[in-house]
Amino acid sequence: MNISFVFPAQLGKARTFLVNEVLTAAAKQQGHNVVAVDQAEFVVLFDEQIPANVVGKQGAIVSLEQAFTQPENVLTQAVSSAQTFANATQAAISTSAVKNIVAVTACPTGVAHTFMSAEAVENYAKAQGWNVKVETRGQVGAGNPISAEEVAAADLVFVAADIDVDLSKFEGKPMYRTSTGLALKKTAQEFEKAFKEAKVYMGGNSSAQAGNESSTNEKKGVYKHLMTGVSHMLPLVVAGGLLIAISFMFGIEAFKDGNIGGGLPKALMDIGGGAAFHLMIAVFAGYVAYSIADRPGLAAGLIGGMLATNAGAGILGGIIAGFLAGYVVKFLNDNIKLPASLASLKPILILPLLGSAIVGLAMVYLINPPVASIMEALSNWLNSIGQTNAIILGAILGAMMCVDMGGPVNKAAYTFGVGLIASQQYTPMAAVMAAGMVPPIGMAIATWIARNKFTTNQRDAGKASFVLGLCFISEGALPFVAADPMRVIATSILGGATSGAISLGLGITLQAPHGGLFVIPFVSQPLMYLAAIAIGSVVTGVTYAIIKPKVE
């Protein structure tokens, strides 16, 4: 019999490949041929979404997890319980004329979720028979850029972004906005909502386009504003931190003597510490304000952030400055009404002037003094922290990094670590990165020591997960989380907390907020840091290998 497997688009290519391989092998063992859906006599689906091109065919809907772990049994049961698919569940979309979809994806770090959600969107759209073009806004800029001709032909602009992105080229087109997480995990649902709720994008402040934003959406917006600031701050932190670390390689105090190394250590410290680190809080605050109030908020945010830096208010002062600047400028923009002849003065003169004056005075007289005291107290506490408290803090940060693999809790811990770099506190960042590397490496270890509990394809996925873990990409464990969420997350938290506790307990420092294995030479205690990562990963891998059920 000719069989075809139709997978949910949100799986992405990696999991689709894994499940398809095990099912194809099982089908061939049972004497079936695996063919394209239009040639199939029997179709296997994995959710309740019935595409129009399978209507009238025999088939069955099966559990994706069971298909992955018990492909032979699932396939036998599917054939024996065949049904005829009478109606498409997405008739209004699937049976209509071919649609032209353009999409934009962006996440705070511009690495994992940006590309994973892009893959899910592209797969789903192609499965529906639509024309699709997905532009990724990663740390290296726009990938696969959408042309003006493609924008003009688009029926829908689908934006999956956790940060504020420039969407000016889509003005006048129907647009739907969501997060990368929802686009990745609930692709079909989000597209269904998109065709019902898309509104014509009129330009300007993207947060004003949602028209129907509720208080819940505003809470989600707060996270988006913070992540926009973090995303733009990261390159400065990475560059500055590594340059300072290179300067320290000449000696911890070599930068104080201009004669050492031809003055290179001092020059590197001036670039990294004097320029990059001095700008990071200002850039963070500026882009938080930009996310809230668009371009008019940028000047007030940058100025407020720089005042926070100069006063020693650190990342906490930067957060307050960014939100204050954004909402002050947004309020002024909404309430200042000018005649048409003077309207052009508002964005380039009135809003930057009034916004910067209000925010600047508030920072100088009201906010900076108490916040600087709080940050000084925090720095003193971290400098004098006992080993027991350090272990507890490290365990908390490590556990947070492993709760949701790139989600809000993970990003909260990561932002805490990155923000303290500006206050010359480098131990939390080391603990955060060590813990973030544990889940994918731990899953790889589990596939090595309990091979009989994993299929060949799962073991191959473990190899990819290991490489991603070495690069500090926690999302490498997501395929395992999707298949067995409770056990994987629980064991990852255990291992991550272990690594974080060891790292912070030993006082290991790291001035670079990303890079994984590639920044190990810049860690204060490289061998002990590798040991912390290895111990946490082994804890996760061994524990998961023990509690994972054997594949039947």
Secondary structure in CASP SS format (residue, H / E / C, confidence):
PFRMAT SS
TARGET T0000
AUTHOR 0000-0000-0000
METHOD secondary structure of the structure
MODEL  1
M C 1.00
N E 1.00
I E 1.00
S E 1.00
F E 1.00
V E 1.00
F C 1.00
P C 1.00
A H 1.00
Q H 1.00
L H 1.00
G H 1.00
K H 1.00
A H 1.00
R H 1.00
T H 1.00
F H 1.00
L H 1.00
V H 1.00
N H 1.00
E H 1.00
V H 1.00
L H 1.00
T H 1.00
A H 1.00
A H 1.00
A H 1.00
K H 1.00
Q H 1.00
Q C 1.00
G C 1.00
H C 1.00
N E 1.00
V E 1.00
V C 1.00
A C 1.00
V H 1.00
D H 1.00
Q H 1.00
A C 1.00
E C 1.00
F E 1.00
V E 1.00
V E 1.00
L E 1.00
F C 1.00
D C 1.00
E C 1.00
Q C 1.00
I C 1.00
P C 1.00
A H 1.00
N H 1.00
V H 1.00
V C 1.00
G C 1.00
K C 1.00
Q E 1.00
G E 1.00
A E 1.00
I E 1.00
V C 1.00
S C 1.00
L H 1.00
E H 1.00
Q H 1.00
A H 1.00
F H 1.00
T H 1.00
Q C 1.00
P H 1.00
E H 1.00
N H 1.00
V H 1.00
L H 1.00
T H 1.00
Q H 1.00
A H 1.00
V H 1.00
S H 1.00
S C 1.00
A C 1.00
Q E 1.00
T E 1.00
F C 1.00
A C 1.00
N C 1.00
A C 1.00
T C 1.00
Q C 1.00
A H 1.00
A H 1.00
I H 1.00
S H 1.00
T C 1.00
S C 1.00
A C 1.00
V C 1.00
K C 1.00
N E 1.00
I E 1.00
V E 1.00
A E 1.00
V E 1.00
T E 1.00
A E 1.00
C C 1.00
P C 1.00
T C 1.00
G C 1.00
V C 1.00
A H 1.00
H H 1.00
T H 1.00
F H 1.00
M H 1.00
S H 1.00
A H 1.00
E H 1.00
A H 1.00
V H 1.00
E H 1.00
N H 1.00
Y H 1.00
A H 1.00
K H 1.00
A H 1.00
Q C 1.00
G C 1.00
W C 1.00
N E 1.00
V E 1.00
K E 1.00
V E 1.00
E E 1.00
T E 1.00
R E 1.00
G E 1.00
Q C 1.00
V C 1.00
G E 1.00
A E 1.00
G E 1.00
N C 1.00
P C 1.00
I C 1.00
S C 1.00
A H 1.00
E H 1.00
E H 1.00
V H 1.00
A H 1.00
A H 1.00
A C 1.00
D C 1.00
L E 1.00
V E 1.00
F E 1.00
V E 1.00
A E 1.00
A E 1.00
D C 1.00
I C 1.00
D C 1.00
V C 1.00
D C 1.00
L C 1.00
S H 1.00
K H 1.00
F H 1.00
E C 1.00
G C 1.00
K C 1.00
P E 1.00
M E 1.00
Y E 1.00
R E 1.00
T E 1.00
S C 1.00
T H 1.00
G H 1.00
L H 1.00
A H 1.00
L H 1.00
K H 1.00
K C 1.00
T H 1.00
A H 1.00
Q H 1.00
E H 1.00
F H 1.00
E H 1.00
K H 1.00
A H 1.00
F H 1.00
K H 1.00
E H 1.00
A C 1.00
K E 1.00
V E 1.00
Y C 1.00
M C 1.00
G C 1.00
G C 1.00
N C 1.00
S H 1.00
S H 1.00
A H 1.00
Q C 1.00
A C 1.00
G C 1.00
N C 1.00
E C 1.00
S C 1.00
S H 1.00
T H 1.00
N H 1.00
E H 1.00
K H 1.00
K H 1.00
G H 1.00
V H 1.00
Y H 1.00
K H 1.00
H H 1.00
L H 1.00
M H 1.00
T H 1.00
G H 1.00
V H 1.00
S H 1.00
H H 1.00
M H 1.00
L H 1.00
P H 1.00
L H 1.00
V H 1.00
V H 1.00
A H 1.00
G H 1.00
G H 1.00
L H 1.00
L H 1.00
I H 1.00
A H 1.00
I H 1.00
S H 1.00
F H 1.00
M C 1.00
F C 1.00
G C 1.00
I C 1.00
E C 1.00
A H 1.00
F H 1.00
K H 1.00
D C 1.00
G C 1.00
N C 1.00
I H 1.00
G H 1.00
G H 1.00
G H 1.00
L H 1.00
P H 1.00
K H 1.00
A H 1.00
L H 1.00
M H 1.00
D H 1.00
I H 1.00
G H 1.00
G H 1.00
G H 1.00
A H 1.00
A H 1.00
F H 1.00
H H 1.00
L H 1.00
M H 1.00
I H 1.00
A H 1.00
V H 1.00
F H 1.00
A H 1.00
G H 1.00
Y H 1.00
V H 1.00
A H 1.00
Y H 1.00
S H 1.00
I H 1.00
A H 1.00
D C 1.00
R C 1.00
P H 1.00
G H 1.00
L H 1.00
A H 1.00
A H 1.00
G H 1.00
L H 1.00
I H 1.00
G H 1.00
G H 1.00
M H 1.00
L H 1.00
A H 1.00
T H 1.00
N H 1.00
A H 1.00
G C 1.00
A C 1.00
G H 1.00
I H 1.00
L H 1.00
G H 1.00
G H 1.00
I H 1.00
I H 1.00
A H 1.00
G H 1.00
F H 1.00
L H 1.00
A H 1.00
G H 1.00
Y H 1.00
V H 1.00
V H 1.00
K H 1.00
F H 1.00
L H 1.00
N H 1.00
D H 1.00
N H 1.00
I C 1.00
K C 1.00
L C 1.00
P C 1.00
A H 1.00
S H 1.00
L H 1.00
A C 1.00
S C 1.00
L H 1.00
K H 1.00
P H 1.00
I H 1.00
L H 1.00
I H 1.00
L H 1.00
P H 1.00
L H 1.00
L H 1.00
G H 1.00
S H 1.00
A H 1.00
I H 1.00
V H 1.00
G H 1.00
L H 1.00
A H 1.00
M H 1.00
V H 1.00
Y H 1.00
L H 1.00
I H 1.00
N H 1.00
P H 1.00
P H 1.00
V H 1.00
A H 1.00
S H 1.00
I H 1.00
M H 1.00
E H 1.00
A H 1.00
L H 1.00
S H 1.00
N H 1.00
W H 1.00
L H 1.00
N H 1.00
S H 1.00
I C 1.00
G C 1.00
Q H 1.00
T H 1.00
N H 1.00
A H 1.00
I H 1.00
I H 1.00
L H 1.00
G H 1.00
A H 1.00
I H 1.00
L H 1.00
G H 1.00
A H 1.00
M H 1.00
M H 1.00
C H 1.00
V H 1.00
D C 1.00
M C 1.00
G C 1.00
G C 1.00
P H 1.00
V H 1.00
N H 1.00
K H 1.00
A H 1.00
A H 1.00
Y H 1.00
T H 1.00
F H 1.00
G H 1.00
V H 1.00
G H 1.00
L H 1.00
I H 1.00
A C 1.00
S C 1.00
Q C 1.00
Q C 1.00
Y C 1.00
T H 1.00
P H 1.00
M H 1.00
A H 1.00
A H 1.00
V H 1.00
M H 1.00
A H 1.00
A H 1.00
G H 1.00
M H 1.00
V H 1.00
P H 1.00
P H 1.00
I H 1.00
G H 1.00
M H 1.00
A H 1.00
I H 1.00
A H 1.00
T H 1.00
W H 1.00
I H 1.00
A C 1.00
R H 1.00
N H 1.00
K H 1.00
F C 1.00
T C 1.00
T H 1.00
N H 1.00
Q H 1.00
R H 1.00
D H 1.00
A H 1.00
G H 1.00
K H 1.00
A H 1.00
S H 1.00
F H 1.00
V H 1.00
L H 1.00
G H 1.00
L H 1.00
C C 1.00
F C 1.00
I C 1.00
S H 1.00
E H 1.00
G H 1.00
A H 1.00
L H 1.00
P H 1.00
F H 1.00
V H 1.00
A H 1.00
A H 1.00
D C 1.00
P H 1.00
M H 1.00
R H 1.00
V H 1.00
I H 1.00
A H 1.00
T H 1.00
S H 1.00
I H 1.00
L H 1.00
G H 1.00
G H 1.00
A H 1.00
T H 1.00
S H 1.00
G H 1.00
A H 1.00
I H 1.00
S H 1.00
L H 1.00
G H 1.00
L C 1.00
G C 1.00
I C 1.00
T C 1.00
L C 1.00
Q C 1.00
A C 1.00
P C 1.00
H C 1.00
G C 1.00
G H 1.00
L H 1.00
F H 1.00
V H 1.00
I H 1.00
P H 1.00
F H 1.00
V C 1.00
S C 1.00
Q C 1.00
P H 1.00
L H 1.00
M H 1.00
Y H 1.00
L H 1.00
A H 1.00
A H 1.00
I H 1.00
A H 1.00
I H 1.00
G H 1.00
S H 1.00
V H 1.00
V H 1.00
T H 1.00
G H 1.00
V H 1.00
T H 1.00
Y H 1.00
A H 1.00
I H 1.00
I H 1.00
K C 1.00
P C 1.00
K C 1.00
V C 1.00
E C 1.00
END
